[in-house]
Amino acid sequence: MRSPVRPLSARKLARDFYLRPASDCATDFLGKVLVRQTRAGWPTPTHT
């Protein structure tokens, strides 16, 4: 079974998603997306 996402990490993300408040999870997710875009060299959105 070859999967790009490790089962433990996926399970941890799902657990964090359900345990944490929705607003906090959304903020964390957007932050990670912004970090990934910055690392990839994409232009970061000017609006928040």
MMTF fields as JSON, N, C-alpha, C and O atoms, coordinates in Angstrom:
{
  "mmtfVersion": "1.0.0",
  "mmtfProducer": "UNKNOWN",
  "numBonds": 191,
  "numAtoms": 192,
  "numGroups": 48,
  "numChains": 1,
  "numModels": 1,
  "chainsPerModel": [1],
  "groupsPerChain": [48],
  "chainIdList": ["A"],
  "bondAtomList": [4, 2, 8, 6, 12, 10, 16, 14, 20, 18, 24, 22, 28, 26, 32, 30, 36, 34, 40, 38, 44, 42, 48, 46, 52, 50, 56, 54, 60, 58, 64, 62, 68, 66, 72, 70, 76, 74, 80, 78, 84, 82, 88, 86, 92, 90, 96, 94, 100, 98, 104, 102, 108, 106, 112, 110, 116, 114, 120, 118, 124, 122, 128, 126, 132, 130, 136, 134, 140, 138, 144, 142, 148, 146, 152, 150, 156, 154, 160, 158, 164, 162, 168, 166, 172, 170, 176, 174, 180, 178, 184, 182, 188, 186],
  "bondOrderList": [1, 1, 1, 1, 1, 1, 1, 1, 1, 1, 1, 1, 1, 1, 1, 1, 1, 1, 1, 1, 1, 1, 1, 1, 1, 1, 1, 1, 1, 1, 1, 1, 1, 1, 1, 1, 1, 1, 1, 1, 1, 1, 1, 1, 1, 1, 1],
  "groupList": [{"groupName": "MET", "atomNameList": ["N", "CA", "C", "O"], "elementList": ["N", "C", "C", "O"], "formalChargeList": [0, 0, 0, 0], "bondAtomList": [1, 0, 2, 1, 3, 2], "bondOrderList": [1, 1, 2], "singleLetterCode": "M", "chemCompType": "L-PEPTIDE LINKING"}, {"groupName": "ARG", "atomNameList": ["N", "CA", "C", "O"], "elementList": ["N", "C", "C", "O"], "formalChargeList": [0, 0, 0, 0], "bondAtomList": [1, 0, 2, 1, 3, 2], "bondOrderList": [1, 1, 2], "singleLetterCode": "R", "chemCompType": "L-PEPTIDE LINKING"}, {"groupName": "SER", "atomNameList": ["N", "CA", "C", "O"], "elementList": ["N", "C", "C", "O"], "formalChargeList": [0, 0, 0, 0], "bondAtomList": [1, 0, 2, 1, 3, 2], "bondOrderList": [1, 1, 2], "singleLetterCode": "S", "chemCompType": "L-PEPTIDE LINKING"}, {"groupName": "PRO", "atomNameList": ["N", "CA", "C", "O"], "elementList": ["N", "C", "C", "O"], "formalChargeList": [0, 0, 0, 0], "bondAtomList": [1, 0, 2, 1, 3, 2], "bondOrderList": [1, 1, 2], "singleLetterCode": "P", "chemCompType": "L-PEPTIDE LINKING"}, {"groupName": "VAL", "atomNameList": ["N", "CA", "C", "O"], "elementList": ["N", "C", "C", "O"], "formalChargeList": [0, 0, 0, 0], "bondAtomList": [1, 0, 2, 1, 3, 2], "bondOrderList": [1, 1, 2], "singleLetterCode": "V", "chemCompType": "L-PEPTIDE LINKING"}, {"groupName": "LEU", "atomNameList": ["N", "CA", "C", "O"], "elementList": ["N", "C", "C", "O"], "formalChargeList": [0, 0, 0, 0], "bondAtomList": [1, 0, 2, 1, 3, 2], "bondOrderList": [1, 1, 2], "singleLetterCode": "L", "chemCompType": "L-PEPTIDE LINKING"}, {"groupName": "ALA", "atomNameList": ["N", "CA", "C", "O"], "elementList": ["N", "C", "C", "O"], "formalChargeList": [0, 0, 0, 0], "bondAtomList": [1, 0, 2, 1, 3, 2], "bondOrderList": [1, 1, 2], "singleLetterCode": "A", "chemCompType": "L-PEPTIDE LINKING"}, {"groupName": "LYS", "atomNameList": ["N", "CA", "C", "O"], "elementList": ["N", "C", "C", "O"], "formalChargeList": [0, 0, 0, 0], "bondAtomList": [1, 0, 2, 1, 3, 2], "bondOrderList": [1, 1, 2], "singleLetterCode": "K", "chemCompType": "L-PEPTIDE LINKING"}, {"groupName": "ASP", "atomNameList": ["N", "CA", "C", "O"], "elementList": ["N", "C", "C", "O"], "formalChargeList": [0, 0, 0, 0], "bondAtomList": [1, 0, 2, 1, 3, 2], "bondOrderList": [1, 1, 2], "singleLetterCode": "D", "chemCompType": "L-PEPTIDE LINKING"}, {"groupName": "PHE", "atomNameList": ["N", "CA", "C", "O"], "elementList": ["N", "C", "C", "O"], "formalChargeList": [0, 0, 0, 0], "bondAtomList": [1, 0, 2, 1, 3, 2], "bondOrderList": [1, 1, 2], "singleLetterCode": "F", "chemCompType": "L-PEPTIDE LINKING"}, {"groupName": "TYR", "atomNameList": ["N", "CA", "C", "O"], "elementList": ["N", "C", "C", "O"], "formalChargeList": [0, 0, 0, 0], "bondAtomList": [1, 0, 2, 1, 3, 2], "bondOrderList": [1, 1, 2], "singleLetterCode": "Y", "chemCompType": "L-PEPTIDE LINKING"}, {"groupName": "CYS", "atomNameList": ["N", "CA", "C", "O"], "elementList": ["N", "C", "C", "O"], "formalChargeList": [0, 0, 0, 0], "bondAtomList": [1, 0, 2, 1, 3, 2], "bondOrderList": [1, 1, 2], "singleLetterCode": "C", "chemCompType": "L-PEPTIDE LINKING"}, {"groupName": "THR", "atomNameList": ["N", "CA", "C", "O"], "elementList": ["N", "C", "C", "O"], "formalChargeList": [0, 0, 0, 0], "bondAtomList": [1, 0, 2, 1, 3, 2], "bondOrderList": [1, 1, 2], "singleLetterCode": "T", "chemCompType": "L-PEPTIDE LINKING"}, {"groupName": "GLY", "atomNameList": ["N", "CA", "C", "O"], "elementList": ["N", "C", "C", "O"], "formalChargeList": [0, 0, 0, 0], "bondAtomList": [1, 0, 2, 1, 3, 2], "bondOrderList": [1, 1, 2], "singleLetterCode": "G", "chemCompType": "PEPTIDE LINKING"}, {"groupName": "GLN", "atomNameList": ["N", "CA", "C", "O"], "elementList": ["N", "C", "C", "O"], "formalChargeList": [0, 0, 0, 0], "bondAtomList": [1, 0, 2, 1, 3, 2], "bondOrderList": [1, 1, 2], "singleLetterCode": "Q", "chemCompType": "L-PEPTIDE LINKING"}, {"groupName": "TRP", "atomNameList": ["N", "CA", "C", "O"], "elementList": ["N", "C", "C", "O"], "formalChargeList": [0, 0, 0, 0], "bondAtomList": [1, 0, 2, 1, 3, 2], "bondOrderList": [1, 1, 2], "singleLetterCode": "W", "chemCompType": "L-PEPTIDE LINKING"}, {"groupName": "HIS", "atomNameList": ["N", "CA", "C", "O"], "elementList": ["N", "C", "C", "O"], "formalChargeList": [0, 0, 0, 0], "bondAtomList": [1, 0, 2, 1, 3, 2], "bondOrderList": [1, 1, 2], "singleLetterCode": "H", "chemCompType": "L-PEPTIDE LINKING"}],
  "groupTypeList": [0, 1, 2, 3, 4, 1, 3, 5, 2, 6, 1, 7, 5, 6, 1, 8, 9, 10, 5, 1, 3, 6, 2, 8, 11, 6, 12, 8, 9, 5, 13, 7, 4, 5, 4, 1, 14, 12, 1, 6, 13, 15, 3, 12, 3, 12, 16, 12],
  "groupIdList": [1, 2, 3, 4, 5, 6, 7, 8, 9, 10, 11, 12, 13, 14, 15, 16, 17, 18, 19, 20, 21, 22, 23, 24, 25, 26, 27, 28, 29, 30, 31, 32, 33, 34, 35, 36, 37, 38, 39, 40, 41, 42, 43, 44, 45, 46, 47, 48],
  "secStructList": [7, 7, 7, 1, 1, 7, 2, 2, 2, 2, 2, 2, 2, 2, 2, 2, 2, 2, 2, 1, 7, 2, 2, 2, 2, 2, 2, 2, 2, 2, 2, 2, 2, 2, 2, 2, 2, 2, 2, 2, 6, 7, 7, 7, 7, 1, 7, 7],
  "xCoordList": [0.847, 0.0, 0.882, 1.564, 0.862, 1.668, 0.743, -0.105, 0.936, 0.082, 0.958, 1.825, 0.756, 1.584, 1.389, 2.29, 0.222, -0.056, 0.075, -0.537, 0.879, 1.037, -0.238, -0.859, -0.637, -1.875, -1.875, -2.903, -0.726, -0.676, -0.929, -1.678, -0.307, -0.48, -1.925, -2.505, -2.505, -3.895, -4.823, -5.766, -4.54, -5.373, -5.236, -6.212, -3.999, -3.767, -4.495, -5.092, -4.449, -5.138, -6.639, -7.281, -7.194, -8.635, -8.977, -9.988, -8.13, -8.391, -8.332, -9.203, -7.296, -7.173, -8.356, -8.844, -8.816, -9.931, -11.194, -11.955, -11.412, -12.636, -12.484, -13.465, -11.278, -11.094, -10.988, -11.435, -10.394, -10.182, -11.423, -12.228, -11.578, -12.686, -12.583, -11.487, -13.722, -13.748, -12.941, -12.189, -13.096, -12.392, -10.887, -10.147, -10.425, -8.999, -8.457, -7.366, -9.227, -8.78, -8.695, -7.747, -9.695, -9.703, -8.511, -7.858, -8.231, -7.095, -5.794, -4.927, -5.656, -4.444, -4.297, -3.2, -5.411, -5.368, -4.958, -4.103, -5.572, -5.228, -3.767, -3.079, -3.295, -1.891, -0.969, 0.032, -1.303, -0.463, -0.486, 0.535, -1.663, -1.767, -0.9, -0.2, -0.95, -0.141, 1.344, 2.124, 1.728, 3.136, 3.557, 4.649, 2.69, 3.023, 3.14, 4.048, 2.228, 2.287, 3.569, 4.218, 3.926, 5.146, 6.366, 7.262, 6.401, 7.555, 7.61, 8.689, 6.429, 6.392, 6.72, 6.996, 6.689, 7.023, 5.812, 5.951, 4.6, 3.395, 3.196, 3.622, 2.548, 2.227, 1.193, 0.143, 1.496, 0.556, -0.581, -0.348, -1.803, -2.946, -2.801, -2.343, -3.189, -3.038, -4.146, -3.934, -5.34, -6.429, -6.282, -5.662, -6.842, -6.718, -7.905, -7.992],
  "yCoordList": [-1.199, 0.0, 1.248, 1.536, 1.979, 3.197, 4.399, 4.618, 5.177, 6.348, 7.55, 7.462, 8.662, 9.853, 10.408, 11.039, 10.174, 10.671, 9.526, 8.471, 9.748, 8.711, 8.572, 9.578, 7.344, 7.127, 7.885, 8.426, 7.922, 8.586, 10.078, 10.666, 10.692, 12.126, 12.437, 13.407, 11.609, 11.835, 11.682, 12.453, 10.675, 10.454, 11.626, 12.07, 12.119, 13.247, 14.487, 15.219, 14.727, 15.892, 15.788, 16.767, 14.6, 14.418, 14.626, 15.249, 14.103, 14.253, 15.723, 16.212, 16.434, 17.848, 18.627, 19.558, 18.242, 18.948, 18.837, 19.797, 17.662, 17.479, 17.971, 18.376, 17.938, 18.35, 19.859, 20.426, 20.51, 21.951, 22.724, 22.214, 23.953, 24.797, 25.006, 24.993, 25.197, 25.325, 26.541, 26.467, 27.652, 28.874, 28.684, 29.099, 28.059, 27.848, 26.922, 27.143, 25.879, 24.923, 25.6, 25.381, 26.427, 27.113, 28.061, 28.148, 28.773, 29.697, 28.932, 29.363, 27.793, 26.989, 26.47, 26.475, 26.018, 25.491, 26.576, 26.352, 27.76, 28.872, 29.254, 29.561, 29.234, 29.565, 28.574, 28.967, 27.287, 26.276, 26.443, 26.272, 26.779, 26.984, 28.168, 28.106, 29.239, 30.42, 30.08, 30.513, 29.303, 28.925, 28.083, 28.266, 27.162, 26.315, 27.15, 26.938, 28.097, 28.943, 29.767, 29.927, 30.29, 31.107, 30.259, 30.705, 29.035, 28.164, 27.783, 27.627, 27.634, 27.249, 28.437, 28.262, 29.647, 30.817, 31.46, 32.356, 31.005, 31.626, 32.979, 33.188, 33.915, 35.217, 35.058, 34.448, 35.604, 35.489, 36.484, 37.601, 36.094, 37.006, 38.219, 38.105, 39.365, 40.596, 40.719, 41.297, 40.18, 40.256, 39.167, 38.136, 39.378, 38.409, 37.461, 36.562],
  "zCoordList": [0.0, 0.0, 0.0, 0.984, -1.101, -1.132, -1.056, -1.921, 0.018, 0.207, 0.522, 1.391, -0.154, 0.092, 1.5, 2.053, 2.076, 3.421, 4.416, 4.251, 5.45, 6.459, 7.283, 7.627, 7.606, 8.361, 9.693, 10.101, 10.365, 11.667, 11.517, 12.298, 10.515, 10.333, 9.954, 10.442, 9.08, 8.674, 9.876, 10.05, 10.7, 11.877, 12.842, 13.445, 12.976, 13.884, 13.387, 14.178, 12.069, 11.519, 11.765, 12.145, 11.549, 11.766, 13.234, 13.558, 14.128, 15.562, 15.956, 16.675, 15.481, 15.806, 15.263, 15.903, 14.079, 13.455, 14.308, 14.43, 14.896, 15.674, 17.11, 17.733, 17.632, 19.031, 19.175, 20.172, 18.174, 18.295, 17.853, 17.073, 18.349, 17.873, 16.372, 15.81, 15.725, 14.269, 13.821, 12.849, 14.527, 14.112, 14.219, 13.327, 15.301, 15.488, 14.409, 13.884, 14.077, 13.062, 11.697, 10.943, 11.387, 10.092, 9.999, 8.959, 11.096, 11.098, 10.897, 10.136, 11.58, 11.449, 10.026, 9.467, 9.436, 8.074, 7.088, 6.231, 7.211, 6.307, 6.481, 5.507, 7.72, 7.967, 7.276, 6.677, 7.356, 6.708, 5.192, 4.526, 4.649, 3.202, 2.781, 1.77, 3.557, 3.233, 3.295, 2.446, 4.301, 4.429, 3.227, 2.689, 2.807, 1.66, 0.397, -0.407, 0.215, -0.974, -0.975, -2.009, 0.203, 0.281, -0.049, -0.766, 0.474, 0.203, -1.267, -1.839, -1.88, -3.29, -4.192, -5.379, -3.624, -4.413, -5.053, -5.886, -4.666, -5.219, -4.572, -3.436, -5.282, -4.684, -3.58, -3.781, -2.432, -1.319, -1.524, -1.984, -1.189, -1.344, -0.44, 0.697, -0.941, -0.161, 0.871, 1.937, 0.568, 1.535, 2.58, 2.315, 3.764, 4.844, 4.823, 5.659]
}
